[in-house]
Amino acid sequence: MGGLIGILLHSIGGFAAGSFYIPMNMVRKWSWESAWMILGIAAWIVTPITVAYITVPELLSILFDSVSSAHYWTFFWGAMWGIGGLTFGLAMRYLGISLGMTIALGFCTAFGTLIPPIFEGTFIALASTTGGQITLFGVLLSLVGIGITGRAGFLKEKDLDKEAQQETVKEFNLSKGMIVAVISGILSAGFAFGLTAGKPIAETALAYGTEMIFQNNAVLVWVLWGGFVSNIVYVVFMLSKNKTYTDFKKTDIPISKNYMWTIIGGVTWYMQFFFYGMGSTFLGEEYEFASWSLHMASIIFFSNAWGLYFKEWKGISKKTRLTLYSGLSIIVISFLIIGLGGGIH
């Protein structure tokens, strides 16, 4: 039962992550860096601290009383993830929601799921149990589904001419998008490493009386601080370089609506991790590594669903559509298998 609850929570988080960029499309006459800065403040500073303050007793003590090396490595991996997040936004810009997320998160899934148990030396022991074998098979199947969905993206690129591609993705550029998506996918796995490095912080939170389901909220603060620092350095540079800091003073744009949509996007982005943190507790420590795979696969599923809704796949061939649906179906099946494995001990 715990595995199924974990899947449900990860699915909600995946829906949030797959949806965060939609409000950004409502922003008018702001540069990318201006919108990204407001989103980042909401997603990586204000919301995580607010949620942690509500759910974690003695928050300040917990944030600074835990092992100092945990602070450093959690922050470091958060910064690496933040760089991945920067290029992630660019991947959406050049490839669209569905293809950009699929390519980036395909790499992110593989690195973030398999490296932590290998690094901790638990992979072989895990693979020797029935539940572990089923869970690993589910992870492998999710990677297959992601790969097939990514294949559909490449077929789409062949189906449509440049004008048709840019009808739904205005700045569509396959070569640029692929480069930033691959970089994003590899570095974004740093978030999974950050959560692993932050376990001493979570243990301190439990010792102070935090409910088990909210233990990762304190860890998220440190991870997201790291992400904010790496993002804000680049964003300030771009604001200065392009002189787009004047965006915040413009009077001929719906500035209040721009703030509203970017803040909604930021809060939505954060909610993926709020539900991720809860979902991982239901899979148990032994199968926690599978959380990352579930999270990534659910994001890919919902982002492609949004891509279909916004007609990003308009005009594709029957073969491409069948490939896309096959990939998404395999991802759903992998969810169920991972949940099954998590319930066998």
C-alpha positions in Angstrom: 0.0 0.0 0.0 2.9 2.3 0.8 4.3 1.9 -2.7 1.0 2.9 -4.3 0.7 6.0 -2.1 4.3 6.8 -3.0 3.4 6.5 -6.7 0.3 8.8 -6.2 2.4 11.5 -4.5 5.2 11.3 -7.1 2.5 11.6 -9.8 1.2 14.8 -8.3 4.7 16.1 -8.1 5.3 15.1 -11.7 2.1 16.9 -12.8 3.4 20.1 -11.0 6.8 19.8 -12.7 5.3 19.1 -16.1 3.0 22.1 -15.7 5.3 24.8 -14.3 6.3 26.3 -17.7 2.8 26.8 -18.8 2.3 30.0 -16.7 5.6 31.3 -18.1 4.0 31.3 -21.6 1.5 33.9 -20.3 4.3 36.4 -19.5 4.3 39.4 -21.9 7.2 41.6 -23.0 9.6 40.4 -20.4 13.0 38.9 -21.3 13.6 35.2 -20.4 16.0 36.3 -17.6 13.6 38.7 -16.0 10.8 36.1 -15.8 13.3 33.4 -14.6 14.5 35.6 -11.8 11.1 36.2 -10.3 10.2 32.5 -10.8 13.5 31.5 -9.0 12.9 33.7 -6.0 9.4 32.2 -5.6 10.5 28.6 -6.3 13.9 28.4 -4.5 13.7 30.9 -1.7 10.2 32.1 -0.6 8.1 28.9 -1.0 10.5 26.3 0.4 11.3 28.4 3.5 7.6 29.1 4.0 6.6 25.4 3.6 9.5 24.3 5.8 8.6 26.8 8.5 5.0 25.5 8.6 5.9 21.8 8.6 9.3 21.6 10.4 9.5 22.5 14.1 12.6 24.5 15.2 13.5 25.1 11.5 16.5 27.4 12.1 18.0 25.0 14.6 17.6 22.1 12.3 19.0 23.9 9.3 22.3 24.7 11.1 22.6 22.1 13.9 23.0 19.1 11.6 26.4 17.8 10.3 28.2 20.7 8.6 29.5 18.5 5.7 25.9 17.7 4.9 25.2 21.4 4.5 28.1 21.8 2.1 27.4 18.8 -0.1 23.6 19.4 -0.1 24.3 23.0 -1.2 26.9 22.0 -3.7 24.7 19.4 -5.5 21.9 21.9 -5.3 24.1 24.4 -7.2 24.9 21.8 -9.8 21.2 21.1 -10.2 20.6 24.8 -10.5 22.9 25.0 -13.5 20.9 22.1 -14.9 17.7 24.0 -14.2 19.0 27.0 -16.2 19.7 24.9 -19.3 16.4 23.1 -18.6 14.6 26.4 -19.2 16.5 26.9 -22.4 15.6 23.4 -23.5 11.9 24.2 -23.2 12.6 27.4 -25.1 14.3 25.7 -28.1 12.5 22.3 -28.2 9.1 22.9 -26.6 7.6 21.3 -23.5 7.3 17.7 -24.7 10.6 17.1 -26.5 12.7 19.4 -24.3 11.5 17.7 -21.1 11.8 14.2 -22.5 15.5 14.5 -23.7 16.6 16.4 -20.6 14.8 14.2 -18.1 15.9 11.0 -19.9 19.5 11.6 -19.0 18.5 13.0 -15.6 16.6 9.8 -14.8 19.4 7.4 -15.6 22.0 9.4 -13.6 19.8 10.3 -10.6 18.3 6.9 -10.2 21.2 4.5 -10.5 24.3 6.4 -9.2 23.2 7.0 -5.6 22.8 3.2 -4.7 26.0 2.4 -6.6 27.9 5.1 -4.7 26.5 4.0 -1.4 27.3 0.4 -2.1 23.8 -0.9 -1.7 23.1 -1.7 -5.4 24.3 -5.4 -5.3 22.4 -6.1 -2.1 19.3 -4.5 -3.5 19.5 -6.5 -6.7 19.6 -9.8 -4.7 16.1 -9.4 -3.3 12.8 -10.1 -5.1 11.4 -6.7 -4.4 14.7 -5.1 -5.5 14.7 -7.0 -8.7 11.2 -6.0 -9.5 11.9 -2.4 -8.7 15.0 -2.4 -10.8 13.1 -3.9 -13.7 10.5 -1.1 -13.3 13.3 1.5 -13.4 14.8 -0.1 -16.5 11.3 -0.2 -18.1 10.8 3.5 -17.4 14.1 4.3 -19.1 12.9 2.3 -22.1 9.7 4.3 -22.1 11.6 7.6 -21.9 13.8 6.5 -24.8 10.8 5.6 -27.0 9.1 8.9 -26.1 12.4 10.7 -27.0 12.4 8.8 -30.3 8.9 10.2 -31.0 10.4 13.7 -30.6 13.0 13.0 -33.3 10.4 11.5 -35.6 8.4 14.7 -35.1 11.3 16.8 -36.1 11.5 14.8 -39.4 7.7 15.0 -40.0 7.5 18.8 -39.8 9.2 21.5 -41.8 10.8 24.5 -40.0 7.8 26.7 -40.4 5.5 24.1 -38.9 7.8 23.5 -36.0 8.0 27.2 -35.1 4.2 27.5 -35.3 4.0 25.8 -31.9 7.6 26.4 -30.6 8.5 29.9 -31.7 12.3 29.5 -31.2 12.5 25.9 -32.2 16.2 24.9 -32.8 17.0 21.2 -32.6 20.8 21.5 -32.5 20.8 24.2 -29.8 18.0 22.5 -27.9 19.8 19.1 -27.9 23.0 20.5 -26.5 21.3 22.3 -23.6 18.9 19.4 -23.0 21.8 16.9 -22.6 23.7 19.3 -20.3 20.6 19.9 -18.3 19.8 16.2 -17.9 23.2 15.3 -16.6 23.5 18.2 -14.1 19.9 18.1 -13.0 20.6 14.7 -11.5 22.5 16.7 -8.8 19.1 17.2 -7.1 18.9 13.4 -6.3 22.5 13.5 -5.0 21.7 16.6 -2.9 18.8 14.7 -1.2 21.1 11.8 -0.5 23.8 14.1 0.9 21.1 15.9 3.1 20.0 12.7 5.0 21.8 14.0 8.2 19.6 17.1 8.0 16.5 15.0 7.6 17.6 12.9 10.6 18.0 16.1 12.7 14.5 17.2 11.6 13.1 13.9 12.9 15.0 14.2 16.2 13.3 17.6 16.7 9.9 16.1 16.2 9.2 16.6 12.5 6.6 14.2 11.0 8.3 11.6 8.9 6.4 12.6 5.8 7.8 16.2 6.0 11.4 15.3 7.0 12.8 16.3 3.5 11.4 19.8 3.6 14.4 21.0 5.6 16.7 19.3 3.2 15.0 21.0 0.3 15.8 24.4 1.7 19.6 23.7 1.5 19.3 22.1 -2.0 17.2 25.0 -3.4 19.5 27.6 -1.8 22.3 26.1 -3.9 20.1 26.1 -7.0 19.2 29.7 -6.4 22.8 30.9 -6.1 23.9 29.3 -9.4 20.8 30.6 -11.2 20.9 34.2 -9.8 24.6 34.6 -10.8 23.7 33.9 -14.5 20.5 35.8 -14.4 22.0 39.0 -13.0 24.8 38.7 -15.7 22.2 38.4 -18.4 20.1 41.3 -17.0 23.2 43.5 -17.0 24.5 42.3 -20.4 21.1 42.8 -22.2 20.1 45.8 -20.0 16.8 44.0 -19.5 16.6 45.0 -15.8 14.4 47.8 -17.1 11.7 45.2 -17.6 10.6 45.7 -14.0 10.0 49.4 -14.6 8.0 49.2 -17.9 4.6 50.9 -17.8 3.4 49.7 -21.2 3.1 46.0 -20.2 0.8 44.1 -17.8 3.5 44.0 -15.2 1.2 42.8 -12.3 0.1 39.9 -14.4 3.7 39.1 -15.3 4.6 38.9 -11.6 1.5 36.8 -11.0 2.3 34.3 -13.7 6.0 33.9 -12.9 5.2 33.5 -9.2 2.6 30.9 -10.0 5.2 29.1 -12.2 7.7 29.2 -9.3 5.3 27.9 -6.7 4.2 25.1 -9.1 7.9 24.2 -9.7 8.5 23.9 -5.9 5.4 21.7 -5.4 7.0 18.9 -7.4 9.7 18.6 -4.7 7.2 18.9 -1.8 5.3 15.9 -3.1 8.6 14.2 -4.1 9.8 14.4 -0.5 6.6 12.9 0.8 6.5 10.2 -1.9 10.0 9.0 -1.2 9.1 8.3 2.5 6.4 5.8 1.4 8.8 3.8 -0.7 11.0 3.2 2.3 14.8 3.7 2.6 15.5 0.5 0.7 13.7 1.5 -2.4 14.0 5.3 -2.1 16.4 5.3 -5.1 13.4 4.5 -7.3 11.7 7.7 -6.3 13.9 9.6 -8.8 12.8 7.4 -11.7 9.2 7.7 -10.7 9.5 11.4 -10.5 11.2 11.9 -13.8 8.9 9.4 -15.6 5.8 11.2 -14.3 7.1 14.6 -15.4 7.7 13.2 -18.9 4.3 11.7 -19.0 2.5 14.9 -18.0 4.7 17.2 -20.0 4.0 15.2 -23.2 0.3 15.2 -22.3 0.5 19.0 -22.1 2.4 19.0 -25.4 -0.5 17.1 -27.0 -3.0 19.5 -25.5 -1.2 22.6 -26.8 -0.9 20.9 -30.2 2.9 20.7 -30.2 2.5 17.3 -32.0 0.1 18.8 -34.6 0.8 17.4 -38.1 2.8 14.4 -37.1 2.6 11.1 -38.9 0.7 8.0 -37.7 4.1 6.3 -37.0 5.2 9.2 -34.8 2.0 9.3 -32.9 2.1 5.5 -32.3 5.7 5.8 -31.1 4.7 8.6 -28.6 1.7 6.7 -27.3 3.8 3.5 -26.9 6.5 5.4 -24.9 3.9 6.9 -22.6 2.1 3.6 -22.1 5.4 1.9 -21.1 6.1 4.7 -18.6 2.7 4.1 -16.9 3.4 0.4 -16.7 6.8 1.1 -15.2 5.0 3.1 -12.4 2.9 0.1 -11.5 5.9 -2.3 -11.5 8.0 0.0 -9.3 5.0 0.3 -6.9 4.7 -3.5 -6.8 8.4 -3.9 -6.1 8.3 -1.3 -3.3 5.6 -3.3 -1.6 7.7 -6.5 -1.4 10.2 -6.8 1.4 
